Amino acid sequence: MAVQFQSAVKAIAGACLVVMVNHGVAAIAAEKGGVEDKIEYCQICHGQAGQGYHGYLTMPRLAGQQPAYLESQLRDYADGRRVNSVMSNVARGVSPSMYGAIAAHFRALNPPPLNGGAGGDAALGRTIFANGLPESNVPACSACHGPDGHGTGQIPRLAGQVPSYLVKTLSNWGPERGRASAGGLSAIMVPTTHNMTAAQIAAVAAYVGSLR
């Protein structure tokens, strides 16, 4: 059973990769097609309900995300301020006039969190989320993202985010997102992520991944 499950996971991940590579990024976000076509493409990797995916190729949850944040990230990908070869080309293939409608669609979704995939100490994560790590100059996550982790405006929602995706993103924040962003906020996280240990990052990811 375990072998069959692993095979299924790899098959799903492989399907995503095949779409990205074989069809080419230009076809992924082709000039033809409207907003619904773009949303359907997003759902191939991020899930029908925008729930994300944790496994061989971890994909972030888009469901319930702040629209202003999603729009700013699409702009950052398109302009090269956020580094990801696949998403950069996808964003460039979508008209900026569609960003708002795509963001609104995923904002309205609210599937249960996927949980799992980080293996962190959720109790420790809760403490860091609420109080930060003063001795390491790490502020409380709740100070910006809110006590419920839902974010606001350009501040992203963390609640329900795929833990393995958060671990990967926070661990690689500087190289991927340390540049000045369209929202002007991504660079703020550089010292915070730099001052956290791998265990602390995994703990926060495990905690916020369980929030609704």
C-alpha positions as CSV (number, residue, x, y, z in Angstrom):
1,M,0.0,0.0,0.0
2,A,2.8,2.4,0.9
3,V,4.6,1.7,-2.4
4,Q,1.4,2.3,-4.3
5,F,0.8,5.6,-2.5
6,Q,4.4,6.8,-3.2
7,S,3.9,5.8,-6.8
8,A,0.7,7.8,-7.0
9,V,2.4,10.9,-5.4
10,K,5.2,10.7,-7.9
11,A,2.7,10.3,-10.7
12,I,0.9,13.5,-9.7
13,A,4.1,15.4,-9.3
14,G,5.3,14.1,-12.6
15,A,2.1,15.2,-14.3
16,C,2.7,18.8,-13.1
17,L,6.2,18.7,-14.3
18,V,5.2,17.3,-17.7
19,V,2.7,20.2,-18.1
20,M,5.4,22.7,-17.2
21,V,8.1,21.3,-19.5
22,N,6.5,19.5,-22.4
23,H,3.8,22.1,-23.1
24,G,6.3,24.9,-22.6
25,V,5.6,28.0,-20.5
26,A,4.4,29.9,-23.5
27,A,1.6,27.4,-23.9
28,I,1.0,27.3,-20.1
29,A,-0.2,30.9,-20.1
30,A,-1.0,31.3,-23.7
31,E,-2.1,34.6,-25.0
32,K,-5.4,33.0,-26.0
33,G,-8.0,32.3,-23.4
34,G,-9.8,34.2,-20.7
35,V,-9.6,34.3,-16.9
36,E,-11.3,30.9,-16.5
37,D,-8.6,29.3,-18.6
38,K,-5.9,30.8,-16.5
39,I,-7.6,29.7,-13.3
40,E,-7.9,26.1,-14.7
41,Y,-4.2,26.1,-15.3
42,C,-3.5,27.3,-11.8
43,Q,-5.6,24.4,-10.5
44,I,-3.4,21.8,-12.2
45,C,-0.7,22.3,-9.6
46,H,-2.4,24.2,-6.8
47,G,-5.5,22.0,-6.7
48,Q,-9.1,22.4,-7.7
49,A,-9.8,24.2,-4.4
50,G,-6.5,26.0,-4.3
51,Q,-5.4,23.8,-1.3
52,G,-1.9,23.3,-2.5
53,Y,0.1,20.1,-2.5
54,H,2.8,18.6,-0.3
55,G,5.0,15.9,-1.7
56,Y,7.7,15.5,-4.4
57,L,6.9,19.0,-5.8
58,T,5.4,21.1,-3.0
59,M,2.9,23.7,-4.1
60,P,1.5,26.6,-2.0
61,R,-2.0,27.0,-0.9
62,L,-3.7,29.8,-2.8
63,A,-7.2,29.4,-1.1
64,G,-8.2,32.2,1.1
65,Q,-5.1,34.2,0.3
66,Q,-5.2,38.0,0.5
67,P,-6.0,39.3,-3.1
68,A,-3.6,42.2,-2.9
69,Y,-0.8,39.8,-1.9
70,L,-1.5,37.4,-4.8
71,E,-1.6,40.3,-7.3
72,S,1.7,41.7,-6.0
73,Q,3.4,38.3,-6.2
74,L,2.2,37.8,-9.8
75,R,3.7,41.2,-10.6
76,D,6.9,40.3,-8.8
77,Y,7.2,37.1,-10.8
78,A,6.5,38.9,-14.1
79,D,9.1,41.6,-13.3
80,G,11.8,39.3,-12.0
81,R,11.7,40.5,-8.4
82,R,10.7,37.1,-7.2
83,V,12.8,34.3,-8.6
84,N,11.1,31.2,-10.0
85,S,11.6,30.2,-13.6
86,V,8.2,28.5,-14.1
87,M,6.1,31.1,-12.3
88,S,7.9,34.0,-13.8
89,N,7.0,32.8,-17.3
90,V,3.5,31.9,-16.3
91,A,2.9,35.4,-14.8
92,R,4.3,37.1,-18.0
93,G,1.8,35.1,-20.1
94,V,-1.2,36.4,-18.1
95,S,-2.5,39.9,-18.7
96,P,-2.1,42.1,-15.6
97,S,-5.7,43.0,-16.1
98,M,-6.6,39.4,-15.1
99,Y,-4.6,39.3,-11.9
100,G,-7.4,40.8,-9.8
101,A,-10.0,38.2,-11.0
102,I,-7.6,35.3,-10.5
103,A,-6.8,36.5,-7.0
104,A,-10.5,37.0,-6.1
105,H,-11.3,33.5,-7.2
106,F,-8.8,31.9,-4.9
107,R,-9.6,34.3,-2.1
108,A,-13.2,32.9,-2.0
109,L,-12.1,29.3,-1.5
110,N,-11.7,27.7,1.9
111,P,-10.8,24.0,1.8
112,P,-9.5,22.3,5.0
113,P,-5.7,22.6,5.5
114,L,-3.6,19.8,4.2
115,N,-1.3,19.7,7.2
116,G,1.7,17.4,7.4
117,G,4.9,17.5,5.5
118,A,7.0,19.7,7.9
119,G,7.5,17.5,11.0
120,G,7.9,20.5,13.3
121,D,7.0,21.1,16.9
122,A,3.6,22.9,16.6
123,A,3.6,23.9,20.2
124,L,6.9,25.7,19.8
125,G,5.6,27.2,16.6
126,R,2.6,28.6,18.4
127,T,4.9,30.3,20.9
128,I,7.1,31.8,18.2
129,F,4.0,32.9,16.2
130,A,2.6,34.7,19.3
131,N,5.7,36.0,21.0
132,G,8.6,35.8,18.5
133,L,12.1,35.1,19.6
134,P,13.3,38.2,21.3
135,E,16.8,36.8,22.0
136,S,17.3,36.2,18.3
137,N,15.6,39.5,17.1
138,V,12.7,37.6,15.5
139,P,9.4,39.4,15.9
140,A,6.1,37.7,16.6
141,C,4.6,36.4,13.3
142,S,1.2,37.6,14.7
143,A,2.3,41.2,14.8
144,C,2.0,41.4,11.0
145,H,0.1,38.4,9.9
146,G,-2.6,38.8,12.6
147,P,-3.5,36.5,15.6
148,D,-5.4,34.2,13.3
149,G,-2.7,34.2,10.6
150,H,-5.1,35.5,8.0
151,G,-2.9,38.5,7.0
152,T,-4.2,41.7,5.5
153,G,-3.6,43.6,2.3
154,Q,0.0,43.0,1.2
155,I,0.6,40.8,4.3
156,P,-0.1,37.2,3.3
157,R,-2.3,34.7,4.9
158,L,-0.3,32.0,6.6
159,A,-3.2,30.0,8.1
160,G,-3.6,26.7,6.4
161,Q,-0.5,27.1,4.2
162,V,1.2,23.8,3.2
163,P,3.9,23.3,5.9
164,S,6.5,21.8,3.6
165,Y,6.1,24.8,1.3
166,L,6.6,27.2,4.1
167,V,9.7,25.4,5.2
168,K,11.1,25.5,1.7
169,T,10.2,29.2,1.2
170,L,11.4,30.5,4.6
171,S,14.7,28.5,4.3
172,N,15.4,30.1,0.9
173,W,13.9,33.6,1.5
174,G,17.0,35.7,0.7
175,P,17.9,34.2,-2.7
176,E,14.3,33.9,-3.9
177,R,12.5,36.9,-2.4
178,G,15.1,39.2,-0.8
179,R,14.8,41.8,-3.6
180,A,12.6,44.8,-3.4
181,S,9.1,43.6,-4.2
182,A,6.1,45.3,-5.8
183,G,4.5,45.5,-2.4
184,G,7.7,46.6,-0.8
185,L,7.5,44.1,2.0
186,S,9.4,40.9,1.0
187,A,12.8,42.3,1.9
188,I,11.6,42.9,5.5
189,M,11.6,39.1,6.0
190,V,15.2,38.6,5.2
191,P,16.7,39.2,8.7
192,T,13.8,37.3,10.3
193,T,14.3,34.2,8.3
194,H,18.1,34.5,8.6
195,N,17.8,34.5,12.4
196,M,15.7,31.4,12.7
197,T,17.0,27.8,12.9
198,A,15.7,25.0,10.7
199,A,13.9,23.6,13.7
200,Q,12.2,26.9,14.5
201,I,11.1,27.4,10.9
202,A,9.6,23.9,10.8
203,A,7.8,24.6,14.1
204,V,6.2,27.7,12.8
205,A,5.2,26.0,9.6
206,A,3.6,23.1,11.5
207,Y,1.6,25.5,13.6
208,V,0.3,27.9,11.0
209,G,-0.4,25.0,8.7
210,S,-3.0,23.7,11.1
211,L,-4.9,27.0,11.4
212,R,-8.2,27.6,9.6
